[in-house]
């Protein structure tokens, strides 16, 4: 059973110290008589002597009040600061989760493992992510999976209405034992979906804001009147990448693009920022993918004074300009070249887009190049 700690009043302490100062009893004797440790009595004596001058201070009460007032003021300022910081942290947590994708938030916390500015566990809590995700390393993609995804990409380009069942059958016919569920998973990872009307076509996800299609029967007779943006899958030697491209409807000129190994809104906005260095459209059309219905994308388009347009559900023809360009790009470049890494892919895609914009002539443009149609009397040199 633990002993209860003794407490001593101020009066008891002062009486013992005064008796000790009289010199009639030594410190050890006085401590033993009162059942206390000699060191404790020695500390009381030291404290008593250090503060003896306060007794003769005429303004001691006034000074004490001032000191207490300063302490209260300091405490109030700390409380106010804590309140402000708490409010700011709560606001950041809410908006980071809303506008910054999970991949970016995980990267920010992983960076703390190196910089050690704050503990990674604190960073994970502030950015509202599971702490285990910052230590996660994915399993390398097998050669068989890469081959299957490349076949699916070819098949979808030629037959955009084929779903997971047909893809599974096609893969099995080629010697790959891939069931319907695995085929669907591959397609989802590649951001590939079959194009056909579905049941309950009018129902929308509550959290996804869908904009009307603004280009039906529209007359496009000048550059920057309407642009389209979309994402496509690109196979590389040990994995796959995503290409975001922005095309001008009037000239068929690729005005912006971006390549990344992560499918998120950040890549889409990066492509648009590059395009906006050249010009801005009146209307920007896209499909109803989650990157284009995200609040971050919607706010970015709105901030730049652009009207947002979206394809009808499962209506690939509404975004026909960019779909046709993706088809040409894959058959003329992506399927003919095996990229070893993202750097090689980015350089090759940049070269292809330059040739497409500045050298390839289109019958629909009266055999002008897209650049000649888009940049009147101004040809921009290619910079690798």
C-alpha positions as CSV (number, residue, x, y, z in Angstrom):
1,X,0.0,0.0,0.0
2,X,1.5,3.3,-1.1
3,X,2.0,6.1,1.5
4,X,0.0,9.2,1.2
5,X,2.0,12.2,0.4
6,X,2.1,14.8,3.1
7,X,1.4,18.5,2.5
8,X,2.6,21.4,4.6
9,X,0.9,24.8,5.1
10,X,2.8,28.0,4.5
11,X,2.4,28.8,8.3
12,X,4.0,25.5,9.3
13,X,6.9,26.1,6.9
14,X,7.6,29.7,8.1
15,X,7.4,28.7,11.8
16,X,10.0,26.0,11.4
17,X,12.3,28.2,9.4
18,X,12.0,31.0,12.0
19,X,12.8,28.5,14.8
20,X,15.8,27.3,12.8
21,X,17.1,30.9,12.3
22,X,17.0,31.4,16.1
23,X,19.8,28.9,16.3
24,X,18.5,27.1,19.4
25,X,18.3,23.8,17.5
26,X,20.3,22.5,14.6
27,X,18.7,21.6,11.3
28,X,18.9,17.8,11.7
29,X,17.3,17.9,15.2
30,X,14.5,20.2,14.1
31,X,13.8,18.1,11.1
32,X,13.7,14.9,13.1
33,X,11.3,16.4,15.7
34,X,8.9,17.2,12.9
35,X,9.4,14.0,10.9
36,X,10.6,15.7,7.7
37,X,13.7,15.3,5.6
38,X,16.6,17.7,6.5
39,X,17.0,18.7,2.8
40,X,13.3,19.7,2.7
41,X,13.8,22.1,5.6
42,X,17.0,23.4,4.0
43,X,15.1,24.3,0.9
44,X,12.4,26.0,2.9
45,X,15.1,28.1,4.6
46,X,16.6,29.0,1.3
47,X,13.3,30.0,-0.2
48,X,12.4,32.1,2.9
49,X,15.6,34.1,2.8
50,X,15.4,34.7,-1.0
51,X,12.0,36.2,-0.7
52,X,12.5,38.1,2.6
53,X,12.9,41.4,0.8
54,X,9.4,41.2,-0.5
55,X,8.1,41.9,3.0
56,X,9.6,45.4,2.9
57,X,8.5,46.2,-0.6
58,X,5.9,49.0,-0.3
59,X,4.4,48.1,-3.7
60,X,4.4,44.4,-3.3
61,X,0.6,44.1,-3.5
62,X,0.5,46.4,-6.5
63,X,3.3,44.4,-8.2
64,X,1.6,41.1,-7.4
65,X,-1.6,42.4,-9.0
66,X,0.3,43.6,-12.1
67,X,2.0,40.2,-12.3
68,X,-1.3,38.4,-12.0
69,X,-2.8,40.7,-14.6
70,X,0.1,40.0,-17.0
71,X,-0.3,36.3,-16.5
72,X,-4.0,36.4,-17.2
73,X,-3.4,38.5,-20.3
74,X,-0.8,36.1,-21.5
75,X,-3.0,33.1,-20.8
76,X,-5.9,34.8,-22.8
77,X,-3.6,35.5,-25.7
78,X,-2.4,31.8,-25.7
79,X,-6.1,30.7,-25.6
80,X,-6.9,33.0,-28.5
81,X,-4.0,31.7,-30.5
82,X,-4.9,28.1,-29.8
83,X,-8.4,28.8,-30.9
84,X,-7.3,30.5,-34.1
85,X,-4.9,27.7,-34.9
86,X,-7.5,25.0,-34.2
87,X,-10.0,26.8,-36.6
88,X,-7.3,27.1,-39.3
89,X,-6.3,23.4,-39.0
90,X,-9.9,22.3,-39.1
91,X,-10.5,24.5,-42.3
92,X,-7.3,23.1,-43.9
93,X,-8.3,19.5,-43.1
94,X,-11.7,19.9,-44.6
95,X,-10.5,21.6,-47.8
96,X,-7.5,19.5,-48.3
97,X,-9.7,16.4,-48.3
98,X,-12.1,18.1,-50.6
99,X,-9.7,19.6,-53.2
100,X,-6.5,17.6,-52.9
101,X,-6.5,14.0,-54.1
102,X,-5.4,11.1,-51.9
103,X,-2.2,10.4,-53.8
104,X,-1.0,14.0,-53.3
105,X,-1.8,13.9,-49.6
106,X,0.1,10.6,-49.2
107,X,3.1,12.1,-51.0
108,X,3.1,15.1,-48.6
109,X,3.2,12.9,-45.6
110,X,5.8,10.5,-47.1
111,X,8.0,13.6,-47.6
112,X,7.9,14.1,-43.8
113,X,9.7,10.8,-43.3
114,X,12.7,12.6,-44.9
115,X,12.4,16.2,-43.7
116,X,11.2,15.3,-40.2
117,X,9.6,18.7,-39.8
118,X,6.8,17.1,-37.8
119,X,6.1,13.5,-37.0
120,X,4.6,11.6,-39.9
121,X,1.8,10.3,-37.7
122,X,0.8,14.0,-37.0
123,X,1.0,14.8,-40.7
124,X,-1.2,11.8,-41.5
125,X,-3.8,12.9,-38.9
126,X,-3.8,16.5,-40.2
127,X,-4.3,15.4,-43.8
128,X,-6.9,12.8,-42.8
129,X,-5.2,9.7,-44.2
130,X,-4.5,6.3,-42.8
131,X,-1.0,6.2,-41.4
132,X,-0.3,2.8,-42.8
133,X,-0.8,4.1,-46.4
134,X,2.5,6.2,-46.2
135,X,4.5,3.0,-45.8
136,X,2.6,1.0,-48.4
137,X,4.6,-0.2,-51.5
138,X,2.6,-1.8,-54.3
139,X,3.2,-5.2,-55.8
140,X,5.0,-5.0,-59.1
141,X,2.7,-5.6,-62.1
142,X,3.3,-8.9,-63.8
143,X,4.2,-9.3,-67.4
144,X,1.0,-11.2,-68.0
145,X,-1.1,-8.3,-66.6
146,X,0.7,-5.8,-68.7
147,X,0.1,-8.0,-71.8
148,X,-3.6,-8.3,-71.0
149,X,-4.0,-4.6,-70.5
150,X,-2.3,-3.9,-73.8
151,X,-4.7,-6.3,-75.5
152,X,-7.7,-4.6,-73.8
153,X,-6.5,-1.2,-74.9
154,X,-6.3,-2.4,-78.6
155,X,-9.7,-4.0,-78.4
156,X,-11.4,-1.0,-76.8
157,X,-9.9,1.4,-79.3
158,X,-11.5,-0.7,-82.1
159,X,-14.6,-1.8,-80.3
160,X,-15.6,0.8,-77.6
161,X,-18.9,-1.0,-76.9
162,X,-17.2,-4.2,-75.6
163,X,-17.6,-4.8,-71.9
164,X,-15.8,-7.0,-69.3
165,X,-17.5,-10.3,-70.5
166,X,-16.4,-9.8,-74.1
167,X,-12.9,-8.7,-73.0
168,X,-12.6,-11.8,-70.8
169,X,-13.6,-14.0,-73.8
170,X,-11.2,-12.3,-76.1
171,X,-8.3,-12.7,-73.6
172,X,-9.2,-16.4,-73.0
173,X,-9.1,-16.9,-76.8
174,X,-5.6,-15.6,-76.8
175,X,-4.5,-18.0,-74.0
176,X,-4.9,-15.8,-70.9
177,X,-7.1,-17.2,-68.1
178,X,-8.8,-13.9,-67.2
179,X,-12.3,-14.0,-65.8
180,X,-15.0,-11.4,-66.1
181,X,-14.2,-9.8,-62.7
182,X,-10.5,-9.5,-63.4
183,X,-11.2,-8.1,-66.8
184,X,-13.5,-5.5,-65.2
185,X,-10.8,-4.6,-62.7
186,X,-8.2,-4.2,-65.5
187,X,-10.6,-1.9,-67.4
188,X,-11.3,0.2,-64.3
189,X,-7.6,0.6,-63.6
190,X,-7.1,1.8,-67.2
191,X,-10.1,4.1,-67.0
192,X,-11.8,2.2,-69.8
193,X,-15.6,1.7,-69.8
194,X,-17.9,0.2,-72.5
195,X,-20.0,2.7,-74.3
196,X,-23.7,1.8,-74.5
197,X,-26.9,3.1,-72.9
198,X,-27.5,1.7,-69.4
199,X,-30.6,1.2,-67.2
200,X,-31.7,4.3,-65.2
201,X,-29.8,6.5,-67.5
202,X,-31.2,9.7,-65.9
203,X,-30.0,8.9,-62.4
204,X,-26.9,10.7,-61.2
205,X,-24.6,10.3,-58.3
206,X,-25.5,12.9,-55.7
207,X,-22.0,14.0,-55.1
208,X,-21.1,14.5,-58.8
209,X,-22.1,17.7,-60.4
210,X,-23.0,17.2,-64.1
211,X,-23.0,20.1,-66.5
212,X,-25.2,20.2,-69.7
213,X,-23.8,19.5,-73.1
214,X,-23.3,22.9,-74.8
215,X,-22.0,21.9,-78.2
216,X,-25.1,20.2,-79.7
217,X,-25.8,21.9,-83.1
218,X,-23.2,24.6,-82.3
219,X,-21.5,26.3,-85.2
220,X,-17.7,26.3,-84.5
221,X,-16.2,28.9,-86.8
222,X,-13.2,30.2,-85.0
223,X,-10.3,29.0,-82.7
224,X,-10.8,28.9,-78.9
225,X,-14.6,28.8,-79.3
226,X,-14.7,25.2,-78.0
227,X,-12.1,22.8,-76.6
228,X,-12.3,19.2,-75.5
229,X,-10.3,17.4,-72.8
230,X,-10.0,13.7,-72.1
231,X,-7.7,11.0,-70.7
232,X,-6.4,7.9,-72.3
233,X,-4.3,4.9,-71.2
234,X,-0.7,4.3,-72.5
235,X,1.2,1.0,-72.0
236,X,4.9,1.2,-71.2
237,X,7.5,-1.5,-70.6
238,X,6.9,-2.0,-66.9
239,X,3.5,-0.5,-66.3
240,X,1.2,2.1,-67.8
241,X,0.7,5.8,-67.9
242,X,-2.2,8.2,-68.5
243,X,-2.2,11.0,-71.2
244,X,-4.4,14.0,-70.8
245,X,-4.9,16.0,-74.0
246,X,-6.8,19.2,-74.8
247,X,-7.9,19.9,-78.5
248,X,-9.3,22.9,-80.2
249,X,-12.5,22.0,-82.1
250,X,-12.0,24.5,-84.9
251,X,-8.4,23.8,-85.8
252,X,-8.0,20.3,-84.3
253,X,-4.8,21.6,-82.7
254,X,-3.6,20.0,-79.5
255,X,-3.2,23.1,-77.3
256,X,-2.2,21.3,-74.0
257,X,-1.3,17.9,-72.7
258,X,0.2,16.1,-69.7
259,X,1.5,12.6,-69.0
260,X,1.5,11.0,-65.5
261,X,1.5,7.6,-63.8
262,X,-1.4,8.6,-61.5
263,X,-4.9,9.1,-62.6
264,X,-6.1,12.1,-60.7
265,X,-7.4,15.7,-61.1
266,X,-4.0,17.2,-60.6
267,X,-2.8,15.9,-64.0
268,X,-5.9,17.3,-65.7
269,X,-5.4,20.8,-64.2
270,X,-1.7,20.7,-65.2
271,X,-2.6,20.1,-68.8
272,X,-5.1,23.0,-68.7
273,X,-2.6,25.3,-67.1
274,X,-0.2,24.6,-70.1
275,X,-3.0,25.2,-72.5
276,X,-4.1,28.5,-70.8
277,X,-0.6,29.9,-71.4
278,X,-1.6,30.0,-75.1
279,X,-5.3,31.0,-74.8
280,X,-8.6,30.2,-73.1
281,X,-11.7,28.8,-74.7
282,X,-15.3,29.9,-74.3
283,X,-16.5,26.4,-73.7
284,X,-14.5,23.4,-72.3
285,X,-16.1,20.0,-73.0
286,X,-15.3,16.7,-71.2
287,X,-16.9,13.4,-70.3
288,X,-18.5,12.7,-66.9
289,X,-15.3,11.1,-65.4
290,X,-14.6,11.7,-61.7
291,X,-11.7,14.0,-62.6
292,X,-14.0,16.3,-64.5
293,X,-16.8,16.2,-61.9
294,X,-14.5,16.9,-59.0
295,X,-15.0,20.2,-57.1
296,X,-11.3,21.1,-57.7
297,X,-11.7,20.9,-61.5
298,X,-15.1,22.7,-61.5
299,X,-13.7,25.5,-59.4
300,X,-10.6,25.8,-61.6
301,X,-12.6,26.1,-64.8
302,X,-15.0,28.6,-63.2
303,X,-12.1,30.8,-61.9
304,X,-10.8,31.1,-65.4
305,X,-14.2,32.3,-66.8
306,X,-14.9,29.3,-68.9
307,X,-18.2,27.6,-69.5
308,X,-18.1,23.9,-68.6
309,X,-19.8,21.3,-70.9
310,X,-20.1,17.6,-70.5
311,X,-21.0,14.7,-72.7
312,X,-24.3,12.9,-72.3
313,X,-24.0,9.7,-70.3
314,X,-22.4,7.0,-72.5
315,X,-22.4,9.3,-75.5
316,X,-18.8,9.1,-76.7
317,X,-19.7,10.9,-80.0
318,X,-20.3,14.1,-78.0
319,X,-16.5,14.3,-77.5
320,X,-15.7,13.0,-80.9
321,X,-12.8,15.4,-81.6
322,X,-10.5,14.2,-78.8
323,X,-11.6,10.5,-79.3
324,X,-10.6,10.6,-82.9
325,X,-7.2,12.1,-82.0
326,X,-6.6,9.5,-79.4
327,X,-7.3,6.8,-81.9
328,X,-4.8,8.3,-84.4
329,X,-2.2,8.8,-81.7
330,X,-2.4,5.1,-80.6
331,X,-2.2,3.6,-84.1
332,X,0.5,6.0,-85.3
333,X,2.6,6.3,-82.1
334,X,1.7,4.4,-78.9
335,X,1.2,0.9,-80.4
336,X,4.3,1.2,-82.5
337,X,6.7,2.3,-79.7
338,X,7.5,0.6,-76.4
339,X,8.4,3.3,-73.9
340,X,10.8,2.2,-71.1
341,X,9.8,4.9,-68.7
342,X,7.7,8.1,-68.3
343,X,10.6,10.3,-69.5
344,X,10.8,8.5,-72.8
345,X,7.1,8.5,-73.2
346,X,6.8,12.3,-72.5
347,X,9.6,13.1,-75.1
348,X,8.1,10.8,-77.7
349,X,4.5,12.1,-77.2
350,X,5.8,15.7,-77.3
351,X,7.5,15.0,-80.6
352,X,4.4,13.3,-82.0
353,X,2.1,16.2,-81.0
354,X,4.6,18.7,-82.6
355,X,4.5,16.8,-85.9
356,X,0.7,16.5,-85.7
357,X,0.3,20.2,-85.0
358,X,2.9,21.7,-87.4
359,X,3.5,19.2,-90.2
360,X,0.5,16.9,-90.7
361,X,-2.1,18.3,-93.1
362,X,-5.8,17.6,-92.8
363,X,-8.3,17.4,-95.6
364,X,-11.0,18.9,-93.2
365,X,-8.8,22.0,-92.8
366,X,-8.3,22.4,-96.6
367,X,-4.9,20.6,-96.2
368,X,-3.6,23.1,-93.7
369,X,-1.8,22.0,-90.6
370,X,-3.7,22.5,-87.3
371,X,-1.1,25.1,-86.3
372,X,-1.6,27.0,-89.6
373,X,-5.3,27.1,-88.8
374,X,-4.9,27.8,-85.1
375,X,-2.0,30.4,-85.2
376,X,-2.7,32.7,-88.1
377,X,0.6,33.6,-89.8
378,X,2.5,32.4,-86.8
379,X,4.4,29.0,-86.7
380,X,5.8,28.2,-83.3
381,X,9.1,26.2,-83.3
382,X,9.2,22.9,-81.4
383,X,11.2,22.8,-78.1
384,X,12.1,19.4,-76.8
